[in-house]
Each structure stands twice: as C-alpha cells, then as structure tokens.
Amino acid sequence: MDVVLLSRIQFALTIMFHYLFPPLTIGMGVVLVYLEGMYLRTREPIYETAARFWTSLFAVTFGVGVATGIVMEFEFGTNWAAYSRFVGDVFGSALAAEGIFAFFLESGFLSVLVFGWDKVSARFHFFATLMVALGSVFSSVWIIVANSWQQTPAGHHIVQMTRDGAPWAIGGARVMRAEVVDFWAVVFNPSTVDRLTHTLIGAMIMGSFFILSISAWYLLKGRHEEFARRSFSGALIFATVFSLAELLSGHSNARMVAREQPAKLAAMEGHFATGPADLHLFGLPDAAQKTVRLAPALPGGLGLLAFNDLQAKVIGLDAVPAQYQPPIGTTFQTFHAMVALGMFFIGVTLLASFLRLRGKLWGQRWLLWLFVFAVLGAVAANQLGWATAEVGRQPWTVTAPLVRDASNTPVLDAQGMLQYRAAEGLLTRASVSESVHPGEVVGSIVLFSIVYLLLGAVWLVVLDDKIRKGPAPAAAPPSRTEAGGLIASASGLAGHEQSLSDAKAESEPERG
C-alpha cells in the first residue's frame, strides 16, 4: 500500500466532509442579514420568524463545521509533517490572521446571534448577525489565501533549515523551508482574488439553495406558506444574482489559470497539443490517443475563454513534462460537471424569477420539487470545484514556479516544454511524514469514516427534527439592549429563564 495515496485519501475524506458545512454557514449568514434587515425596515413579524428559524439551522451547521475542521489541523502534523515544515511560516501567518480578524469576531457574536433573541434589541441582534456573517467570510479569506499560495506561491523565499547550527537533512535530503519576505505579496498572490471570489460566490449559491429547498418543501406540503414564500423569495434573489456572478467569476478564473497554471488548464479541457484550442462541452479524454472522444466542442472556444482570442496559442499537455502532468481524466470530468451545474443554476433561477414576477411561481409544483432536490447540485458543485483545483495542481502540494520572460509569459525550452523551478516547489510524494506507516493511515481512515457517518447522521436527524417542527411564532424583542441581556446571551442562557419560569408555573397546583 502506498502511504502517499492513502494519506491523500484520508485528507480528501476529511476535508470533503468538512466542506459540506462552511459554504452553508457563509451563504446562510448573508441571507440571515437580509431577513433581519427586512424586519428592521418593515417591522413585519414574519421576517423575524424566518430569521429565528434559519438561525437555528445555521447554529447546528456551524457547530458541526467547527468540529470537523479541527481534524485537519492534526493531519498536517500526523500525515504531512514534511509539508508542514515547508509551509509552516507562510501558513502560520495566514492562520494567525484568521484567528485575529475572523475567529474572535465570529465566535464573539455567535452566542448573541443564537441565544440573544429575547435579551437584546432587534438592532443589536442585527449587528451581531452581521458580525457573525462577516466573521465567516473573513475566515474563508485567510484559508483561501493559504491555499492560493500553494497554487501560485509569491512573497517568500526558500531557505535551508538548520538543526543544532548545522544544515538539517533527513535521509540525505536537505530540509528546506519557505519563509515570508512580503506578507502582502503572500496575501495577494496571483490567484487569491479570483479564487476567493469564486469560492464565496459558490458558498452563497449553496446557502441560498439550502433555504430554497426547505422553503419549497413547505410550499408543496402546504405548511407555513407565508413564511416559506418570504424565505423562498429572499433566497431566490441571492441564488439568481450569484449564479450569474459565478459565470463571470468562472471566466476570470479561467484567464488566471491559463496565465498561472497552464498545465491545470490543459487537463481541465483535455487540450493535448499546444496551439488554438477548442472548448469541449463534455467528453472522454483519451491520453493514449491524445484526444477527447465523444466531445462536442466550440472551435477556438478555449482560446476565447482564456485569452479573448479564437486563434490564441494555448499551452497543451504536450508541453508539460510527463512527471508534472496532472491527472487528466479526473480534472476534466470534475471541471465539466461543475460548469454544467453552474449553467443549470442560472437557468432554473432565471426561470423561477421570471415566473415569480408574473405571479405564477407558486403554482408550478414541478419547479418547486426541482428546487427541493437542487440543493444536492449546489453541494456537488462546491465539492467538484475544489476537486478540480486540488487534483489539477498535482503532482505538487506547493506548485513550483515556471520560468517566465519579461512579459510574464512561460518560456518553453528547445523541446517546447515548460520549465519548472522545481527546487522552489514541493511535490506531493515529498510532503508526507517520514514516520507514518500505511497500516496506521488505513486504521485512521476507517475510524474517521465511522465517526463522520455518525456525525453526519446526527446532523441530518437534528435538521430533520427542526424542519418538521417548522418555525415558531416570534416573541417581541426588548426595545433596548441591557447589560444583563448581553451577559445572559453570552453565557447561552437566553430564553432559558422564561422556560424555567413557565415550567415552574405549570408544575404548581392551582389555588382557589
């Protein structure tokens, strides 16, 4: 058994399960801000009812997301120690920034968001909701910064690590380390802005479709119809806007990948021969025959997408040294499935928006059923996007820079091949811990699978229970925020005092 492959499977398992939750909380957080903002503007109780209900689902999802994210931190040390030594200085600064700028903001106001409904004023609760939503976004910023640096490293230099004053070597190989020399160059590395934008838009789509799904189910069952219509309408606005925005963001990302990671772009499109390139709608890449079978294509479409030129010369896989070629089949299929889902989101949200404006949406039961299940597509699209990004940069964990000319264009050698500055990157096979054994990784995969199945089942059961019960009528919040209300919210006691009082009153016998 190959310990590198097993460690990759283990990390893929844990991160893909974890990534079910952050996009939901990011997307739902923005919709919560909208619902509470509408309540403050209109003072219609239905908006507060909706906000309270979706906050309860947000809290459950947030908690599971935190629990599943912790595991990955340990894996960096247990399975990927060599990687951690190489990137520690860069990742340390990014994750420290996350703690300072995002984690404390998010966690500081979370208790007010969840427990403070009847203890603080509506305006202060809206402020807490806004801070939690911003904290979720800021947290993703620093994670994307760290990951984007792996894709397109910048703002660092490579140094020899020492031990006891002497050069450090393991198994005869020198131990190297990336150290930050320009923090802001690390933050704004060539892919950060494009990848952050694309990721956040994907999270907004997933959160919106989650709310659309549950709201559509209520409408189909004839339950909580006014609440469901308001929730569906608000989420539909976000889903439509962000589905269209994802198309523009995808175009910008394609241009960035063509410029910074030409090997990944070639694998994404099954582009084998350097030169003008077609844009495949779908197909089956055949590496042996260097072609894509069963593939309708737009002639020159890839050049137009990446360089705004139908005749543009696009670097193909024939220019990538064999040892540095990404897995073609997986990268191609995950990318095209993601794009197909993105086009589906645009079509279905535009159709629903048109019918809503015409006053005909709520009678289209087939479309509402489609929205009930469309959330699965949103989940899949987010997973497929990350799979494309991560598989497409293989065999690197930290991509080696390309040799470029003065105009930042990759330089091909005499054989027409891309030239990598390999000593400045880190290969995946060189990233695993030296002491980890295959049996240990297999055991952890089995245990993680069991724990995550149980955790996922608990999450689904709790969600199902809350959804079946539906939203409860909202009590009026206090007109102003008092110190006692803040303390009660922060300690998680909001609402409990009233519940205890009610229970006590019910237990006392009537007195005549």
C-alpha positions as CSV (number, residue, x, y, z in Angstrom):
1,M,0.0,0.0,0.0
2,D,1.2,3.5,-0.9
3,V,1.3,5.7,2.1
4,V,1.2,8.9,-0.1
5,L,-2.0,7.7,-1.8
6,L,-3.6,6.6,1.5
7,S,-2.8,9.9,3.1
8,R,-4.3,11.7,0.2
9,I,-7.5,9.6,0.5
10,Q,-7.6,10.3,4.2
11,F,-7.2,14.1,3.8
12,A,-9.8,14.1,0.9
13,L,-12.3,12.3,3.1
14,T,-11.9,14.6,6.0
15,I,-11.8,17.9,4.0
16,M,-14.7,17.0,1.7
17,F,-16.9,16.1,4.7
18,H,-15.9,19.3,6.5
19,Y,-16.6,21.4,3.4
20,L,-20.3,20.5,3.5
21,F,-20.7,23.0,6.3
22,P,-18.6,26.2,5.8
23,P,-20.3,27.1,2.5
24,L,-23.7,26.6,4.1
25,T,-22.9,28.9,7.0
26,I,-21.4,31.6,4.8
27,G,-24.4,31.5,2.4
28,M,-27.0,31.3,5.2
29,G,-25.3,34.1,7.1
30,V,-25.8,36.6,4.3
31,V,-29.5,35.6,4.0
32,L,-29.9,36.0,7.7
33,V,-28.6,39.5,7.5
34,Y,-31.1,40.2,4.7
35,L,-34.1,38.8,6.7
36,E,-33.2,40.7,9.8
37,G,-32.6,43.9,7.8
38,M,-36.1,43.5,6.2
39,Y,-37.6,43.1,9.7
40,L,-35.9,46.3,10.9
41,R,-37.1,48.1,7.8
42,T,-40.7,46.8,7.7
43,R,-41.3,45.5,11.3
44,E,-43.3,42.6,9.8
45,P,-43.1,39.8,12.4
46,I,-42.9,37.2,9.6
47,Y,-39.3,38.3,8.8
48,E,-38.2,37.8,12.4
49,T,-39.9,34.4,12.5
50,A,-38.0,33.4,9.4
51,A,-34.7,34.7,10.8
52,R,-35.1,32.8,14.0
53,F,-35.9,29.6,12.2
54,W,-32.9,29.8,9.8
55,T,-30.6,30.8,12.7
56,S,-31.4,27.6,14.5
57,L,-30.3,25.6,11.4
58,F,-27.3,27.9,11.0
59,A,-26.2,27.1,14.6
60,V,-26.4,23.4,14.2
61,T,-24.4,23.5,10.9
62,F,-21.9,25.9,12.3
63,G,-21.2,23.6,15.3
64,V,-20.6,20.5,13.1
65,G,-18.4,22.6,10.8
66,V,-16.1,23.6,13.7
67,A,-15.9,20.0,15.0
68,T,-15.0,18.6,11.6
69,G,-12.4,21.3,10.8
70,I,-10.3,20.6,13.8
71,V,-9.3,17.1,12.5
72,M,-7.5,18.6,9.5
73,E,-5.2,20.6,11.8
74,F,-3.9,17.4,13.3
75,E,-3.5,15.7,10.0
76,F,-0.9,18.4,9.0
77,G,1.3,17.0,11.7
78,T,0.5,13.3,11.6
79,N,0.4,12.6,7.9
80,W,2.0,15.7,6.3
81,A,4.9,16.7,8.6
82,A,7.3,17.4,5.7
83,Y,4.7,19.6,4.1
84,S,4.1,21.4,7.4
85,R,7.8,22.1,7.8
86,F,8.0,23.6,4.3
87,V,4.9,25.8,4.5
88,G,4.8,26.5,8.3
89,D,6.0,30.1,8.2
90,V,3.5,31.0,5.4
91,F,0.6,29.2,6.9
92,G,1.3,30.3,10.4
93,S,1.0,34.0,9.4
94,A,-2.3,33.4,7.4
95,L,-3.9,31.3,10.1
96,A,-2.8,33.7,12.8
97,A,-4.5,36.5,10.8
98,E,-7.6,34.3,10.7
99,G,-7.7,34.0,14.4
100,I,-7.2,37.7,15.0
101,F,-9.5,39.1,12.3
102,A,-12.1,36.4,11.9
103,F,-12.4,33.8,14.6
104,F,-12.8,36.2,17.6
105,L,-15.2,38.3,15.6
106,E,-17.3,35.3,14.6
107,S,-17.3,33.5,17.9
108,G,-17.7,36.7,20.0
109,F,-21.1,37.4,18.5
110,L,-22.3,33.9,17.9
111,S,-23.9,33.5,21.3
112,V,-25.8,36.7,20.8
113,L,-27.0,35.5,17.4
114,V,-28.2,32.2,18.8
115,F,-29.3,33.0,22.4
116,G,-29.9,36.7,22.3
117,W,-33.3,37.0,20.6
118,D,-35.2,37.9,23.7
119,K,-32.4,39.5,25.6
120,V,-31.1,42.2,23.2
121,S,-32.8,44.8,21.0
122,A,-33.6,44.0,17.3
123,R,-31.0,46.5,16.2
124,F,-28.2,44.9,18.3
125,H,-29.2,41.4,17.3
126,F,-29.0,42.5,13.6
127,F,-25.5,43.9,14.4
128,A,-24.5,40.5,15.9
129,T,-25.8,38.7,12.9
130,L,-23.8,41.0,10.6
131,M,-20.7,40.4,12.6
132,V,-21.1,36.6,12.5
133,A,-21.7,36.7,8.7
134,L,-18.6,38.9,8.3
135,G,-16.6,36.6,10.5
136,S,-17.5,33.6,8.4
137,V,-16.4,35.5,5.3
138,F,-13.2,36.8,6.8
139,S,-12.3,33.2,8.0
140,S,-12.7,32.0,4.4
141,V,-10.4,34.8,3.2
142,W,-7.4,33.6,5.1
143,I,-8.0,29.9,4.3
144,I,-8.2,30.8,0.6
145,V,-5.0,33.0,1.0
146,A,-3.1,30.0,2.4
147,N,-4.5,27.6,-0.3
148,S,-3.9,30.0,-3.1
149,W,-0.3,30.5,-2.1
150,Q,0.1,26.8,-2.6
151,Q,-1.3,27.2,-6.1
152,T,0.6,30.3,-7.1
153,P,3.4,31.0,-4.5
154,A,4.6,34.6,-4.0
155,G,6.1,36.8,-1.3
156,H,8.5,34.2,0.1
157,H,12.0,32.7,-0.3
158,I,13.3,29.2,0.2
159,V,15.9,28.6,2.9
160,Q,17.9,25.6,4.2
161,M,16.7,24.6,7.7
162,T,19.3,24.1,10.4
163,R,19.4,21.9,13.5
164,D,22.0,22.5,16.2
165,G,23.6,25.1,14.0
166,A,24.2,22.6,11.1
167,P,22.2,22.1,7.9
168,W,19.3,19.7,8.5
169,A,18.9,16.7,6.3
170,I,16.6,13.7,6.5
171,G,17.6,10.5,4.7
172,G,20.4,12.5,2.9
173,A,17.9,15.1,1.6
174,R,18.2,18.7,2.7
175,V,15.2,20.1,4.6
176,M,14.0,23.3,3.0
177,R,11.5,25.9,4.2
178,A,9.5,28.7,2.7
179,E,9.8,31.9,4.7
180,V,7.7,35.0,4.3
181,V,9.5,38.1,3.0
182,D,6.5,40.1,1.9
183,F,3.3,39.4,3.8
184,W,1.0,41.3,1.4
185,A,2.5,39.6,-1.6
186,V,1.6,36.3,0.1
187,V,-1.9,37.6,0.7
188,F,-2.4,38.9,-2.8
189,N,-0.6,36.2,-4.7
190,P,-1.6,35.8,-8.3
191,S,-4.6,33.6,-7.7
192,T,-6.1,34.8,-4.4
193,V,-8.6,37.3,-5.6
194,D,-10.0,35.1,-8.4
195,R,-10.2,32.0,-6.2
196,L,-11.7,33.9,-3.2
197,T,-14.4,35.5,-5.3
198,H,-15.3,32.2,-6.9
199,T,-15.4,30.3,-3.6
200,L,-17.5,32.9,-1.8
201,I,-20.0,33.0,-4.7
202,G,-20.2,29.2,-4.6
203,A,-20.9,29.4,-0.9
204,M,-23.7,32.0,-1.5
205,I,-25.3,29.7,-4.1
206,M,-25.1,26.7,-1.7
207,G,-26.6,28.6,1.2
208,S,-29.4,30.1,-1.0
209,F,-30.3,26.7,-2.5
210,F,-30.4,25.2,1.0
211,I,-33.1,27.7,2.0
212,L,-34.9,27.4,-1.3
213,S,-35.0,23.6,-0.8
214,I,-36.6,23.7,2.6
215,S,-39.0,26.6,1.6
216,A,-40.1,24.7,-1.5
217,W,-40.8,21.6,0.6
218,Y,-43.1,23.6,3.0
219,L,-44.9,25.1,0.0
220,L,-45.5,21.7,-1.5
221,K,-46.8,20.4,1.8
222,G,-49.0,23.5,2.4
223,R,-47.3,24.3,5.6
224,H,-46.0,27.7,6.9
225,E,-46.8,29.1,3.5
226,E,-46.3,32.8,4.2
227,F,-43.0,32.1,5.9
228,A,-42.0,29.8,3.1
229,R,-42.9,32.4,0.4
230,R,-40.9,35.1,2.1
231,S,-37.9,32.8,2.7
232,F,-38.0,31.4,-0.9
233,S,-38.3,34.9,-2.4
234,G,-35.3,36.3,-0.5
235,A,-33.2,33.2,-1.2
236,L,-34.2,33.3,-4.9
237,I,-32.8,36.8,-5.3
238,F,-29.5,35.7,-3.9
239,A,-29.4,32.5,-5.8
240,T,-30.1,34.3,-9.1
241,V,-27.6,37.1,-8.6
242,F,-24.8,34.8,-7.5
243,S,-25.5,32.1,-10.2
244,L,-25.0,34.8,-12.8
245,A,-22.0,36.2,-10.9
246,E,-20.4,32.7,-10.8
247,L,-20.4,32.7,-14.6
248,L,-18.4,35.9,-14.7
249,S,-16.1,34.7,-11.9
250,G,-15.5,31.5,-13.8
251,H,-14.4,33.4,-16.9
252,S,-12.0,35.4,-14.8
253,N,-10.7,32.2,-13.1
254,A,-10.1,30.6,-16.5
255,R,-7.9,33.6,-17.5
256,M,-6.0,33.3,-14.3
257,V,-5.4,29.6,-14.6
258,A,-4.3,30.0,-18.2
259,R,-1.8,32.5,-17.2
260,E,-0.5,31.0,-13.9
261,Q,-1.2,27.2,-14.2
262,P,-1.3,26.2,-17.9
263,A,-0.9,22.5,-17.1
264,K,-4.1,22.6,-15.0
265,L,-6.0,24.4,-17.8
266,A,-4.8,21.8,-20.3
267,A,-6.0,19.0,-18.1
268,M,-9.3,20.7,-17.4
269,E,-10.1,20.9,-21.1
270,G,-8.2,17.8,-22.3
271,H,-6.1,20.0,-24.5
272,F,-3.2,17.8,-25.7
273,A,-1.4,19.8,-28.5
274,T,-0.2,23.4,-28.0
275,G,-2.0,25.8,-30.3
276,P,-5.5,27.0,-30.9
277,A,-7.8,25.1,-28.7
278,D,-11.5,24.1,-28.8
279,L,-13.8,24.3,-25.8
280,H,-15.3,20.9,-25.0
281,L,-18.9,20.7,-23.7
282,F,-18.3,17.2,-22.4
283,G,-16.3,14.1,-23.4
284,L,-13.9,11.3,-22.5
285,P,-10.2,12.2,-22.5
286,D,-8.0,9.6,-24.1
287,A,-4.5,10.2,-23.0
288,A,-3.1,7.3,-25.1
289,Q,-4.7,8.7,-28.3
290,K,-4.2,12.3,-27.2
291,T,-7.8,13.2,-27.9
292,V,-11.2,13.7,-26.3
293,R,-13.7,11.2,-27.5
294,L,-17.5,11.8,-27.8
295,A,-16.8,15.5,-27.4
296,P,-18.9,18.3,-29.0
297,A,-16.8,21.4,-28.9
298,L,-16.8,25.1,-29.7
299,P,-13.9,25.7,-32.2
300,G,-11.4,28.1,-30.7
301,G,-13.6,28.4,-27.6
302,L,-10.8,27.8,-25.1
303,G,-8.6,30.5,-26.6
304,L,-11.6,32.9,-26.5
305,L,-12.3,32.0,-22.8
306,A,-8.7,32.3,-21.7
307,F,-7.2,35.0,-23.9
308,N,-10.2,36.6,-25.7
309,D,-8.8,35.3,-29.0
310,L,-10.2,32.4,-31.0
311,Q,-6.7,31.8,-32.6
312,A,-4.8,32.1,-29.3
313,K,-1.9,29.7,-28.8
314,V,-2.9,27.7,-25.7
315,I,-0.3,25.6,-24.0
316,G,-1.2,21.9,-24.2
317,L,-0.2,18.8,-22.3
318,D,2.4,18.1,-24.9
319,A,4.4,21.0,-23.4
320,V,4.2,19.6,-19.8
321,P,6.9,17.2,-18.7
322,A,5.4,13.8,-18.0
323,Q,6.3,13.8,-14.3
324,Y,4.5,17.1,-13.8
325,Q,1.2,16.3,-15.7
326,P,-2.0,16.4,-13.6
327,P,-4.4,13.5,-13.6
328,I,-6.3,14.3,-16.8
329,G,-9.5,12.3,-16.5
330,T,-10.4,13.4,-13.0
331,T,-9.6,17.0,-13.6
332,F,-11.5,17.1,-16.9
333,Q,-14.7,15.5,-15.6
334,T,-14.9,17.4,-12.3
335,F,-14.4,20.7,-14.1
336,H,-17.1,20.0,-16.7
337,A,-19.6,18.6,-14.2
338,M,-19.1,21.8,-12.2
339,V,-19.7,24.0,-15.2
340,A,-22.8,22.0,-16.2
341,L,-24.3,22.5,-12.7
342,G,-23.4,26.2,-12.9
343,M,-25.4,26.6,-16.1
344,F,-28.3,24.6,-14.6
345,F,-28.4,27.1,-11.6
346,I,-28.5,30.0,-14.0
347,G,-31.4,28.5,-16.0
348,V,-33.5,27.4,-13.1
349,T,-33.2,30.6,-11.0
350,L,-33.9,32.8,-14.0
351,L,-37.0,30.8,-14.8
352,A,-38.2,30.9,-11.2
353,S,-37.5,34.6,-11.0
354,F,-39.5,35.2,-14.2
355,L,-42.4,33.2,-13.0
356,R,-42.4,34.9,-9.6
357,L,-42.6,38.3,-11.3
358,R,-45.5,37.1,-13.4
359,G,-47.2,35.8,-10.2
360,K,-47.2,32.2,-11.5
361,L,-44.3,30.6,-9.5
362,W,-46.2,29.1,-6.5
363,G,-48.5,27.0,-8.8
364,Q,-45.6,25.3,-10.6
365,R,-45.3,22.2,-8.4
366,W,-42.8,20.5,-10.7
367,L,-40.4,23.5,-10.4
368,L,-40.8,23.6,-6.6
369,W,-39.9,19.9,-6.5
370,L,-36.9,20.6,-8.6
371,F,-35.8,23.2,-6.0
372,V,-36.3,20.7,-3.2
373,F,-33.5,18.5,-4.7
374,A,-31.4,21.2,-6.4
375,V,-29.5,21.8,-3.2
376,L,-27.7,18.5,-3.9
377,G,-26.4,20.0,-7.1
378,A,-25.2,23.1,-5.2
379,V,-23.4,20.8,-2.7
380,A,-21.9,18.8,-5.6
381,A,-20.8,21.9,-7.5
382,N,-18.8,23.2,-4.5
383,Q,-17.1,19.8,-4.0
384,L,-16.4,19.5,-7.7
385,G,-14.8,22.9,-7.8
386,W,-12.4,22.1,-5.1
387,A,-11.6,18.7,-6.6
388,T,-10.7,20.5,-9.9
389,A,-8.5,22.9,-8.1
390,E,-6.7,20.4,-5.9
391,V,-6.3,17.5,-8.3
392,G,-5.4,19.9,-11.1
393,R,-2.3,21.1,-9.3
394,Q,-0.9,17.6,-8.8
395,P,1.8,16.4,-8.5
396,W,2.6,19.5,-6.4
397,T,1.4,20.4,-2.9
398,V,3.2,23.7,-3.4
399,T,3.5,24.4,-7.1
400,A,6.9,25.2,-8.5
401,P,7.1,28.5,-10.3
402,L,7.5,28.4,-14.1
403,V,10.4,30.1,-15.9
404,R,8.9,33.3,-17.4
405,D,10.1,36.1,-19.7
406,A,9.9,39.8,-19.0
407,S,6.2,39.9,-20.1
408,N,5.3,37.1,-17.5
409,T,4.8,34.5,-20.3
410,P,6.0,31.0,-19.6
411,V,9.2,30.1,-21.5
412,L,9.4,26.8,-23.4
413,D,12.7,25.1,-23.8
414,A,14.2,23.9,-27.1
415,Q,12.0,20.8,-27.0
416,G,8.9,23.0,-26.5
417,M,8.5,22.0,-22.8
418,L,7.6,24.2,-19.8
419,Q,10.4,24.8,-17.5
420,Y,9.7,24.5,-13.7
421,R,11.9,25.8,-11.0
422,A,11.4,22.5,-9.2
423,A,13.6,23.3,-6.2
424,E,11.2,26.0,-5.2
425,G,8.1,23.8,-5.1
426,L,7.1,20.7,-3.1
427,L,6.0,17.5,-4.6
428,T,3.2,15.6,-3.0
429,R,5.3,12.5,-2.7
430,A,7.9,14.5,-0.7
431,S,5.2,16.0,1.6
432,V,4.2,13.0,3.8
433,S,5.5,12.3,7.2
434,E,8.6,10.2,7.3
435,S,7.4,8.0,10.2
436,V,3.8,7.3,9.2
437,H,3.0,3.7,8.1
438,P,0.3,2.5,5.7
439,G,-1.5,0.5,8.3
440,E,-1.8,3.5,10.6
441,V,-3.4,5.5,7.8
442,V,-5.8,2.7,6.9
443,G,-6.9,2.5,10.5
444,S,-7.5,6.2,10.8
445,I,-9.5,6.2,7.5
446,V,-11.8,3.5,8.9
447,L,-12.2,5.3,12.3
448,F,-12.8,8.7,10.6
449,S,-15.3,7.2,8.3
450,I,-17.3,5.7,11.2
451,V,-17.2,8.9,13.2
452,Y,-18.1,11.1,10.3
453,L,-21.0,8.8,9.3
454,L,-22.3,9.1,12.9
455,L,-21.8,12.9,13.0
456,G,-23.5,13.3,9.6
457,A,-26.4,11.2,10.8
458,V,-26.8,13.3,13.9
459,W,-26.7,16.5,11.9
460,L,-29.4,15.2,9.5
461,V,-31.6,13.9,12.3
462,V,-31.4,17.3,14.1
463,L,-32.1,19.2,10.9
464,D,-35.0,16.9,10.1
465,D,-36.5,17.4,13.5
466,K,-36.2,21.2,13.3
467,I,-37.6,21.3,9.8
468,R,-40.6,19.1,10.6
469,K,-41.4,21.3,13.6
470,G,-41.1,24.4,11.5
471,P,-40.8,28.0,12.6
472,A,-42.3,29.1,15.9
473,P,-44.0,32.5,16.3
474,A,-41.5,35.1,17.4
475,A,-41.8,37.0,20.7
476,A,-41.1,40.7,20.6
477,P,-37.5,41.6,21.5
478,P,-36.8,44.2,24.1
479,S,-36.7,47.8,22.9
480,R,-33.2,48.3,24.1
481,T,-30.1,46.2,25.0
482,E,-29.3,45.9,28.7
483,A,-26.0,44.6,30.2
484,G,-27.9,41.7,31.7
485,G,-29.2,40.7,28.4
486,L,-25.7,40.6,26.9
487,I,-24.4,38.6,29.8
488,A,-27.2,36.1,29.5
489,S,-26.7,35.8,25.8
490,A,-23.0,35.3,26.1
491,S,-23.5,32.6,28.6
492,G,-26.0,30.8,26.5
493,L,-28.9,31.3,28.9
494,A,-31.2,33.4,26.7
495,G,-34.7,32.1,26.8
496,H,-33.9,29.6,29.5
497,E,-35.1,31.7,32.3
498,Q,-38.5,32.1,30.8
499,S,-38.7,28.4,30.0
500,L,-37.9,27.6,33.6
501,S,-40.4,30.0,34.8
502,D,-43.1,28.6,32.6
503,A,-42.2,25.0,33.7
504,K,-42.4,26.1,37.4
505,A,-45.8,27.7,36.9
506,E,-47.2,24.6,35.2
507,S,-45.9,22.4,38.0
508,E,-47.6,24.4,40.7
509,P,-51.2,23.4,41.7
510,E,-54.0,25.9,41.0
511,R,-55.0,27.9,44.1
512,G,-58.6,28.8,44.6
